[in-house]
Amino acid sequence: AAQGTPPAGGVNALLANGVTGCSFTYNPNVVAQRNGTVSIRLELTQTDPAGTPERVTLFSQVHVSNVP
């Protein structure tokens, strides 16, 4: 995965190798009317010396307050 927009005066930089999946999901009103959650899923894949793909999925979910 490459950095989409570099900072002013900077250049693009490689952030991670082997990214095979990435998703960000926002679910409003999941817990209560003024609360939501953001879920982040990142899947990384690497091939071992025998040619077998090895995968790991990282997942995190956080509470978001929808109060204006």
PyMOL Python script that loads the backbone (N, CA, C, O; Angstrom):
from pymol import cmd

cmd.read_pdbstr("""\
ATOM      1  N   ALA A   1       0.853  -1.175   0.000  1.00  0.00           N
ATOM      2  CA  ALA A   1       0.000   0.000   0.000  1.00  0.00           C
ATOM      3  C   ALA A   1       0.891   1.228   0.000  1.00  0.00           C
ATOM      4  O   ALA A   1       1.859   1.307   0.757  1.00  0.00           O
ATOM      5  N   ALA A   2       0.561   2.172  -0.844  1.00  0.00           N
ATOM      6  CA  ALA A   2       1.339   3.407  -0.927  1.00  0.00           C
ATOM      7  C   ALA A   2       0.538   4.554  -0.337  1.00  0.00           C
ATOM      8  O   ALA A   2      -0.693   4.546  -0.343  1.00  0.00           O
ATOM      9  N   GLN A   3       1.247   5.515   0.162  1.00  0.00           N
ATOM     10  CA  GLN A   3       0.622   6.704   0.708  1.00  0.00           C
ATOM     11  C   GLN A   3      -0.039   7.457  -0.429  1.00  0.00           C
ATOM     12  O   GLN A   3       0.630   7.816  -1.397  1.00  0.00           O
ATOM     13  N   GLY A   4      -1.349   7.708  -0.333  1.00  0.00           N
ATOM     14  CA  GLY A   4      -2.110   8.350  -1.405  1.00  0.00           C
ATOM     15  C   GLY A   4      -1.650   9.759  -1.722  1.00  0.00           C
ATOM     16  O   GLY A   4      -1.273  10.043  -2.859  1.00  0.00           O
ATOM     17  N   THR A   5      -1.672  10.630  -0.755  1.00  0.00           N
ATOM     18  CA  THR A   5      -1.284  12.018  -0.956  1.00  0.00           C
ATOM     19  C   THR A   5      -0.164  12.355   0.019  1.00  0.00           C
ATOM     20  O   THR A   5      -0.377  12.350   1.231  1.00  0.00           O
ATOM     21  N   PRO A   6       1.023  12.646  -0.495  1.00  0.00           N
ATOM     22  CA  PRO A   6       2.124  12.958   0.413  1.00  0.00           C
ATOM     23  C   PRO A   6       1.928  14.329   1.053  1.00  0.00           C
ATOM     24  O   PRO A   6       1.223  15.173   0.499  1.00  0.00           O
ATOM     25  N   PRO A   7       2.540  14.561   2.204  1.00  0.00           N
ATOM     26  CA  PRO A   7       2.475  15.883   2.811  1.00  0.00           C
ATOM     27  C   PRO A   7       3.185  16.907   1.932  1.00  0.00           C
ATOM     28  O   PRO A   7       4.015  16.550   1.096  1.00  0.00           O
ATOM     29  N   ALA A   8       2.854  18.176   2.125  1.00  0.00           N
ATOM     30  CA  ALA A   8       3.469  19.242   1.336  1.00  0.00           C
ATOM     31  C   ALA A   8       4.988  19.145   1.427  1.00  0.00           C
ATOM     32  O   ALA A   8       5.549  19.073   2.521  1.00  0.00           O
ATOM     33  N   GLY A   9       5.644  19.145   0.278  1.00  0.00           N
ATOM     34  CA  GLY A   9       7.093  19.074   0.233  1.00  0.00           C
ATOM     35  C   GLY A   9       7.639  17.663   0.391  1.00  0.00           C
ATOM     36  O   GLY A   9       8.854  17.471   0.386  1.00  0.00           O
ATOM     37  N   GLY A  10       6.764  16.675   0.531  1.00  0.00           N
ATOM     38  CA  GLY A  10       7.211  15.296   0.732  1.00  0.00           C
ATOM     39  C   GLY A  10       7.051  14.462  -0.526  1.00  0.00           C
ATOM     40  O   GLY A  10       6.696  14.973  -1.588  1.00  0.00           O
ATOM     41  N   VAL A  11       7.313  13.199  -0.394  1.00  0.00           N
ATOM     42  CA  VAL A  11       7.172  12.252  -1.495  1.00  0.00           C
ATOM     43  C   VAL A  11       6.358  11.056  -1.011  1.00  0.00           C
ATOM     44  O   VAL A  11       6.221  10.836   0.193  1.00  0.00           O
ATOM     45  N   ASN A  12       5.812  10.276  -1.964  1.00  0.00           N
ATOM     46  CA  ASN A  12       5.081   9.064  -1.600  1.00  0.00           C
ATOM     47  C   ASN A  12       6.013   8.087  -0.901  1.00  0.00           C
ATOM     48  O   ASN A  12       7.212   8.049  -1.179  1.00  0.00           O
ATOM     49  N   ALA A  13       5.451   7.292   0.014  1.00  0.00           N
ATOM     50  CA  ALA A  13       6.248   6.300   0.738  1.00  0.00           C
ATOM     51  C   ALA A  13       5.470   4.994   0.830  1.00  0.00           C
ATOM     52  O   ALA A  13       4.252   4.998   1.005  1.00  0.00           O
ATOM     53  N   LEU A  14       6.178   3.884   0.711  1.00  0.00           N
ATOM     54  CA  LEU A  14       5.572   2.573   0.876  1.00  0.00           C
ATOM     55  C   LEU A  14       5.224   2.388   2.348  1.00  0.00           C
ATOM     56  O   LEU A  14       6.082   2.548   3.216  1.00  0.00           O
ATOM     57  N   LEU A  15       3.958   2.048   2.634  1.00  0.00           N
ATOM     58  CA  LEU A  15       3.521   1.886   4.014  1.00  0.00           C
ATOM     59  C   LEU A  15       3.482   0.431   4.452  1.00  0.00           C
ATOM     60  O   LEU A  15       3.728   0.127   5.619  1.00  0.00           O
ATOM     61  N   ALA A  16       3.170  -0.482   3.512  1.00  0.00           N
ATOM     62  CA  ALA A  16       3.095  -1.904   3.865  1.00  0.00           C
ATOM     63  C   ALA A  16       3.217  -2.757   2.617  1.00  0.00           C
ATOM     64  O   ALA A  16       2.768  -2.360   1.541  1.00  0.00           O
ATOM     65  N   ASN A  17       3.824  -3.927   2.755  1.00  0.00           N
ATOM     66  CA  ASN A  17       3.896  -4.919   1.683  1.00  0.00           C
ATOM     67  C   ASN A  17       2.872  -6.008   1.949  1.00  0.00           C
ATOM     68  O   ASN A  17       2.537  -6.274   3.104  1.00  0.00           O
ATOM     69  N   GLY A  18       2.371  -6.638   0.901  1.00  0.00           N
ATOM     70  CA  GLY A  18       1.508  -7.800   1.053  1.00  0.00           C
ATOM     71  C   GLY A  18       0.090  -7.514   1.472  1.00  0.00           C
ATOM     72  O   GLY A  18      -0.595  -8.417   1.953  1.00  0.00           O
ATOM     73  N   VAL A  19      -0.381  -6.286   1.308  1.00  0.00           N
ATOM     74  CA  VAL A  19      -1.762  -5.961   1.663  1.00  0.00           C
ATOM     75  C   VAL A  19      -2.686  -6.573   0.612  1.00  0.00           C
ATOM     76  O   VAL A  19      -2.612  -6.226  -0.566  1.00  0.00           O
ATOM     77  N   THR A  20      -3.556  -7.488   1.048  1.00  0.00           N
ATOM     78  CA  THR A  20      -4.486  -8.131   0.120  1.00  0.00           C
ATOM     79  C   THR A  20      -5.928  -7.752   0.392  1.00  0.00           C
ATOM     80  O   THR A  20      -6.820  -8.113  -0.376  1.00  0.00           O
ATOM     81  N   GLY A  21      -6.167  -7.032   1.474  1.00  0.00           N
ATOM     82  CA  GLY A  21      -7.516  -6.570   1.764  1.00  0.00           C
ATOM     83  C   GLY A  21      -7.479  -5.475   2.806  1.00  0.00           C
ATOM     84  O   GLY A  21      -6.665  -5.497   3.729  1.00  0.00           O
ATOM     85  N   CYS A  22      -8.383  -4.506   2.642  1.00  0.00           N
ATOM     86  CA  CYS A  22      -8.454  -3.394   3.591  1.00  0.00           C
ATOM     87  C   CYS A  22      -9.857  -2.815   3.530  1.00  0.00           C
ATOM     88  O   CYS A  22     -10.368  -2.545   2.443  1.00  0.00           O
ATOM     89  N   SER A  23     -10.486  -2.619   4.686  1.00  0.00           N
ATOM     90  CA  SER A  23     -11.811  -2.002   4.678  1.00  0.00           C
ATOM     91  C   SER A  23     -12.012  -1.163   5.930  1.00  0.00           C
ATOM     92  O   SER A  23     -11.541  -1.501   7.016  1.00  0.00           O
ATOM     93  N   PHE A  24     -12.719  -0.069   5.748  1.00  0.00           N
ATOM     94  CA  PHE A  24     -13.149   0.810   6.822  1.00  0.00           C
ATOM     95  C   PHE A  24     -14.667   0.876   6.728  1.00  0.00           C
ATOM     96  O   PHE A  24     -15.205   1.168   5.660  1.00  0.00           O
ATOM     97  N   THR A  25     -15.363   0.608   7.828  1.00  0.00           N
ATOM     98  CA  THR A  25     -16.818   0.620   7.826  1.00  0.00           C
ATOM     99  C   THR A  25     -17.314   1.473   8.982  1.00  0.00           C
ATOM    100  O   THR A  25     -16.883   1.303  10.122  1.00  0.00           O
ATOM    101  N   TYR A  26     -18.225   2.393   8.679  1.00  0.00           N
ATOM    102  CA  TYR A  26     -18.849   3.214   9.718  1.00  0.00           C
ATOM    103  C   TYR A  26     -20.301   2.787   9.851  1.00  0.00           C
ATOM    104  O   TYR A  26     -21.041   2.783   8.867  1.00  0.00           O
ATOM    105  N   ASN A  27     -20.712   2.429  11.059  1.00  0.00           N
ATOM    106  CA  ASN A  27     -22.090   2.035  11.333  1.00  0.00           C
ATOM    107  C   ASN A  27     -22.700   3.013  12.330  1.00  0.00           C
ATOM    108  O   ASN A  27     -22.403   2.950  13.522  1.00  0.00           O
ATOM    109  N   PRO A  28     -23.564   3.930  11.843  1.00  0.00           N
ATOM    110  CA  PRO A  28     -24.197   4.876  12.759  1.00  0.00           C
ATOM    111  C   PRO A  28     -25.302   4.186  13.561  1.00  0.00           C
ATOM    112  O   PRO A  28     -25.901   3.216  13.098  1.00  0.00           O
ATOM    113  N   ASN A  29     -25.557   4.679  14.733  1.00  0.00           N
ATOM    114  CA  ASN A  29     -26.672   4.219  15.571  1.00  0.00           C
ATOM    115  C   ASN A  29     -26.615   2.738  15.913  1.00  0.00           C
ATOM    116  O   ASN A  29     -27.661   2.112  16.082  1.00  0.00           O
ATOM    117  N   VAL A  30     -25.439   2.168  16.018  1.00  0.00           N
ATOM    118  CA  VAL A  30     -25.323   0.745  16.349  1.00  0.00           C
ATOM    119  C   VAL A  30     -25.598   0.515  17.835  1.00  0.00           C
ATOM    120  O   VAL A  30     -26.345  -0.393  18.198  1.00  0.00           O
ATOM    121  N   VAL A  31     -25.003   1.328  18.679  1.00  0.00           N
ATOM    122  CA  VAL A  31     -25.141   1.155  20.118  1.00  0.00           C
ATOM    123  C   VAL A  31     -26.360   1.905  20.629  1.00  0.00           C
ATOM    124  O   VAL A  31     -27.171   1.348  21.369  1.00  0.00           O
ATOM    125  N   ALA A  32     -26.492   3.141  20.244  1.00  0.00           N
ATOM    126  CA  ALA A  32     -27.617   3.993  20.625  1.00  0.00           C
ATOM    127  C   ALA A  32     -27.745   5.073  19.558  1.00  0.00           C
ATOM    128  O   ALA A  32     -26.920   5.149  18.647  1.00  0.00           O
ATOM    129  N   GLN A  33     -28.762   5.897  19.668  1.00  0.00           N
ATOM    130  CA  GLN A  33     -29.028   6.877  18.619  1.00  0.00           C
ATOM    131  C   GLN A  33     -27.863   7.827  18.381  1.00  0.00           C
ATOM    132  O   GLN A  33     -27.644   8.251  17.246  1.00  0.00           O
ATOM    133  N   ARG A  34     -27.122   8.167  19.404  1.00  0.00           N
ATOM    134  CA  ARG A  34     -26.025   9.128  19.242  1.00  0.00           C
ATOM    135  C   ARG A  34     -24.652   8.476  19.280  1.00  0.00           C
ATOM    136  O   ARG A  34     -23.655   9.142  19.559  1.00  0.00           O
ATOM    137  N   ASN A  35     -24.592   7.203  19.006  1.00  0.00           N
ATOM    138  CA  ASN A  35     -23.322   6.488  19.027  1.00  0.00           C
ATOM    139  C   ASN A  35     -23.196   5.598  17.802  1.00  0.00           C
ATOM    140  O   ASN A  35     -24.185   5.045  17.321  1.00  0.00           O
ATOM    141  N   GLY A  36     -21.988   5.463  17.307  1.00  0.00           N
ATOM    142  CA  GLY A  36     -21.733   4.575  16.185  1.00  0.00           C
ATOM    143  C   GLY A  36     -20.425   3.837  16.409  1.00  0.00           C
ATOM    144  O   GLY A  36     -19.764   4.013  17.432  1.00  0.00           O
ATOM    145  N   THR A  37     -20.061   3.009  15.438  1.00  0.00           N
ATOM    146  CA  THR A  37     -18.791   2.302  15.505  1.00  0.00           C
ATOM    147  C   THR A  37     -18.069   2.402  14.169  1.00  0.00           C
ATOM    148  O   THR A  37     -18.696   2.467  13.111  1.00  0.00           O
ATOM    149  N   VAL A  38     -16.757   2.412  14.234  1.00  0.00           N
ATOM    150  CA  VAL A  38     -15.916   2.336  13.045  1.00  0.00           C
ATOM    151  C   VAL A  38     -15.146   1.022  13.144  1.00  0.00           C
ATOM    152  O   VAL A  38     -14.486   0.747  14.146  1.00  0.00           O
ATOM    153  N   SER A  39     -15.243   0.217  12.087  1.00  0.00           N
ATOM    154  CA  SER A  39     -14.524  -1.058  12.022  1.00  0.00           C
ATOM    155  C   SER A  39     -13.431  -0.943  10.969  1.00  0.00           C
ATOM    156  O   SER A  39     -13.658  -0.419   9.878  1.00  0.00           O
ATOM    157  N   ILE A  40     -12.252  -1.434  11.303  1.00  0.00           N
ATOM    158  CA  ILE A  40     -11.115  -1.413  10.384  1.00  0.00           C
ATOM    159  C   ILE A  40     -10.587  -2.840  10.265  1.00  0.00           C
ATOM    160  O   ILE A  40     -10.275  -3.482  11.268  1.00  0.00           O
ATOM    161  N   ARG A  41     -10.489  -3.334   9.019  1.00  0.00           N
ATOM    162  CA  ARG A  41      -9.970  -4.683   8.775  1.00  0.00           C
ATOM    163  C   ARG A  41      -8.831  -4.590   7.776  1.00  0.00           C
ATOM    164  O   ARG A  41      -8.971  -3.961   6.727  1.00  0.00           O
ATOM    165  N   LEU A  42      -7.707  -5.212   8.095  1.00  0.00           N
ATOM    166  CA  LEU A  42      -6.535  -5.224   7.228  1.00  0.00           C
ATOM    167  C   LEU A  42      -6.066  -6.662   7.082  1.00  0.00           C
ATOM    168  O   LEU A  42      -5.820  -7.342   8.079  1.00  0.00           O
ATOM    169  N   GLU A  43      -5.939  -7.130   5.839  1.00  0.00           N
ATOM    170  CA  GLU A  43      -5.459  -8.492   5.589  1.00  0.00           C
ATOM    171  C   GLU A  43      -4.099  -8.422   4.908  1.00  0.00           C
ATOM    172  O   GLU A  43      -3.921  -7.709   3.921  1.00  0.00           O
ATOM    173  N   LEU A  44      -3.135  -9.175   5.451  1.00  0.00           N
ATOM    174  CA  LEU A  44      -1.784  -9.245   4.900  1.00  0.00           C
ATOM    175  C   LEU A  44      -1.506 -10.679   4.477  1.00  0.00           C
ATOM    176  O   LEU A  44      -1.849 -11.620   5.193  1.00  0.00           O
ATOM    177  N   THR A  45      -0.885 -10.845   3.312  1.00  0.00           N
ATOM    178  CA  THR A  45      -0.566 -12.173   2.799  1.00  0.00           C
ATOM    179  C   THR A  45       0.897 -12.230   2.398  1.00  0.00           C
ATOM    180  O   THR A  45       1.432 -11.297   1.799  1.00  0.00           O
ATOM    181  N   GLN A  46       1.535 -13.343   2.738  1.00  0.00           N
ATOM    182  CA  GLN A  46       2.928 -13.591   2.372  1.00  0.00           C
ATOM    183  C   GLN A  46       3.032 -15.051   1.956  1.00  0.00           C
ATOM    184  O   GLN A  46       2.386 -15.914   2.550  1.00  0.00           O
ATOM    185  N   THR A  47       3.832 -15.330   0.950  1.00  0.00           N
ATOM    186  CA  THR A  47       4.019 -16.703   0.489  1.00  0.00           C
ATOM    187  C   THR A  47       5.260 -17.300   1.144  1.00  0.00           C
ATOM    188  O   THR A  47       6.335 -16.700   1.120  1.00  0.00           O
ATOM    189  N   ASP A  48       5.102 -18.494   1.734  1.00  0.00           N
ATOM    190  CA  ASP A  48       6.245 -19.144   2.380  1.00  0.00           C
ATOM    191  C   ASP A  48       7.144 -19.790   1.323  1.00  0.00           C
ATOM    192  O   ASP A  48       6.767 -19.828   0.151  1.00  0.00           O
ATOM    193  N   PRO A  49       8.319 -20.300   1.701  1.00  0.00           N
ATOM    194  CA  PRO A  49       9.253 -20.887   0.725  1.00  0.00           C
ATOM    195  C   PRO A  49       8.658 -22.041  -0.086  1.00  0.00           C
ATOM    196  O   PRO A  49       9.115 -22.309  -1.198  1.00  0.00           O
ATOM    197  N   ALA A  50       7.647 -22.725   0.453  1.00  0.00           N
ATOM    198  CA  ALA A  50       7.018 -23.837  -0.269  1.00  0.00           C
ATOM    199  C   ALA A  50       5.964 -23.348  -1.256  1.00  0.00           C
ATOM    200  O   ALA A  50       5.390 -24.144  -1.999  1.00  0.00           O
ATOM    201  N   GLY A  51       5.705 -22.034  -1.265  1.00  0.00           N
ATOM    202  CA  GLY A  51       4.717 -21.470  -2.181  1.00  0.00           C
ATOM    203  C   GLY A  51       3.311 -21.403  -1.613  1.00  0.00           C
ATOM    204  O   GLY A  51       2.363 -21.096  -2.336  1.00  0.00           O
ATOM    205  N   THR A  52       3.167 -21.686  -0.326  1.00  0.00           N
ATOM    206  CA  THR A  52       1.858 -21.638   0.320  1.00  0.00           C
ATOM    207  C   THR A  52       1.602 -20.242   0.868  1.00  0.00           C
ATOM    208  O   THR A  52       2.435 -19.707   1.601  1.00  0.00           O
ATOM    209  N   PRO A  53       0.456 -19.636   0.524  1.00  0.00           N
ATOM    210  CA  PRO A  53       0.164 -18.309   1.065  1.00  0.00           C
ATOM    211  C   PRO A  53      -0.178 -18.374   2.559  1.00  0.00           C
ATOM    212  O   PRO A  53      -0.931 -19.242   2.999  1.00  0.00           O
ATOM    213  N   GLU A  54       0.383 -17.453   3.314  1.00  0.00           N
ATOM    214  CA  GLU A  54       0.083 -17.328   4.740  1.00  0.00           C
ATOM    215  C   GLU A  54      -0.613 -15.996   4.933  1.00  0.00           C
ATOM    216  O   GLU A  54      -0.117 -14.961   4.490  1.00  0.00           O
ATOM    217  N   ARG A  55      -1.766 -16.018   5.594  1.00  0.00           N
ATOM    218  CA  ARG A  55      -2.560 -14.804   5.769  1.00  0.00           C
ATOM    219  C   ARG A  55      -2.761 -14.483   7.249  1.00  0.00           C
ATOM    220  O   ARG A  55      -2.837 -15.374   8.095  1.00  0.00           O
ATOM    221  N   VAL A  56      -2.844 -13.201   7.529  1.00  0.00           N
ATOM    222  CA  VAL A  56      -3.227 -12.732   8.853  1.00  0.00           C
ATOM    223  C   VAL A  56      -4.205 -11.574   8.642  1.00  0.00           C
ATOM    224  O   VAL A  56      -4.008 -10.731   7.767  1.00  0.00           O
ATOM    225  N   THR A  57      -5.252 -11.549   9.452  1.00  0.00           N
ATOM    226  CA  THR A  57      -6.233 -10.474   9.383  1.00  0.00           C
ATOM    227  C   THR A  57      -6.213  -9.720  10.705  1.00  0.00           C
ATOM    228  O   THR A  57      -6.345 -10.316  11.773  1.00  0.00           O
ATOM    229  N   LEU A  58      -6.049  -8.409  10.623  1.00  0.00           N
ATOM    230  CA  LEU A  58      -6.065  -7.540  11.793  1.00  0.00           C
ATOM    231  C   LEU A  58      -7.396  -6.803  11.791  1.00  0.00           C
ATOM    232  O   LEU A  58      -7.807  -6.266  10.763  1.00  0.00           O
ATOM    233  N   PHE A  59      -8.074  -6.773  12.939  1.00  0.00           N
ATOM    234  CA  PHE A  59      -9.390  -6.146  13.025  1.00  0.00           C
ATOM    235  C   PHE A  59      -9.455  -5.300  14.281  1.00  0.00           C
ATOM    236  O   PHE A  59      -8.989  -5.707  15.345  1.00  0.00           O
ATOM    237  N   SER A  60     -10.040  -4.118  14.146  1.00  0.00           N
ATOM    238  CA  SER A  60     -10.250  -3.250  15.298  1.00  0.00           C
ATOM    239  C   SER A  60     -11.579  -2.533  15.128  1.00  0.00           C
ATOM    240  O   SER A  60     -11.988  -2.202  14.015  1.00  0.00           O
ATOM    241  N   GLN A  61     -12.241  -2.300  16.245  1.00  0.00           N
ATOM    242  CA  GLN A  61     -13.525  -1.606  16.210  1.00  0.00           C
ATOM    243  C   GLN A  61     -13.520  -0.582  17.343  1.00  0.00           C
ATOM    244  O   GLN A  61     -13.154  -0.901  18.474  1.00  0.00           O
ATOM    245  N   VAL A  62     -13.926   0.645  17.033  1.00  0.00           N
ATOM    246  CA  VAL A  62     -13.925   1.709  18.036  1.00  0.00           C
ATOM    247  C   VAL A  62     -15.270   2.412  18.078  1.00  0.00           C
ATOM    248  O   VAL A  62     -15.995   2.460  17.084  1.00  0.00           O
ATOM    249  N   HIS A  63     -15.585   2.949  19.233  1.00  0.00           N
ATOM    250  CA  HIS A  63     -16.813   3.712  19.458  1.00  0.00           C
ATOM    251  C   HIS A  63     -16.633   5.134  18.936  1.00  0.00           C
ATOM    252  O   HIS A  63     -15.578   5.741  19.118  1.00  0.00           O
ATOM    253  N   VAL A  64     -17.673   5.661  18.286  1.00  0.00           N
ATOM    254  CA  VAL A  64     -17.646   7.031  17.783  1.00  0.00           C
ATOM    255  C   VAL A  64     -18.872   7.756  18.313  1.00  0.00           C
ATOM    256  O   VAL A  64     -19.995   7.277  18.158  1.00  0.00           O
ATOM    257  N   SER A  65     -18.664   8.902  18.934  1.00  0.00           N
ATOM    258  CA  SER A  65     -19.779   9.706  19.424  1.00  0.00           C
ATOM    259  C   SER A  65     -20.333  10.544  18.278  1.00  0.00           C
ATOM    260  O   SER A  65     -19.577  11.231  17.592  1.00  0.00           O
ATOM    261  N   ASN A  66     -21.643  10.495  18.065  1.00  0.00           N
ATOM    262  CA  ASN A  66     -22.277  11.254  16.988  1.00  0.00           C
ATOM    263  C   ASN A  66     -22.855  12.577  17.469  1.00  0.00           C
ATOM    264  O   ASN A  66     -23.681  13.177  16.781  1.00  0.00           O
ATOM    265  N   VAL A  67     -22.438  13.034  18.624  1.00  0.00           N
ATOM    266  CA  VAL A  67     -22.956  14.281  19.172  1.00  0.00           C
ATOM    267  C   VAL A  67     -22.376  15.448  18.382  1.00  0.00           C
ATOM    268  O   VAL A  67     -21.164  15.514  18.181  1.00  0.00           O
ATOM    269  N   PRO A  68     -23.233  16.378  17.928  1.00  0.00           N
ATOM    270  CA  PRO A  68     -22.722  17.521  17.142  1.00  0.00           C
ATOM    271  C   PRO A  68     -21.859  18.464  17.959  1.00  0.00           C
ATOM    272  O   PRO A  68     -21.366  19.461  17.432  1.00  0.00           O
TER     273      PRO A  68
END
""", "prot")
cmd.dss("prot")
cmd.show_as("cartoon", "prot")
cmd.util.cbc("prot")
cmd.orient("prot")
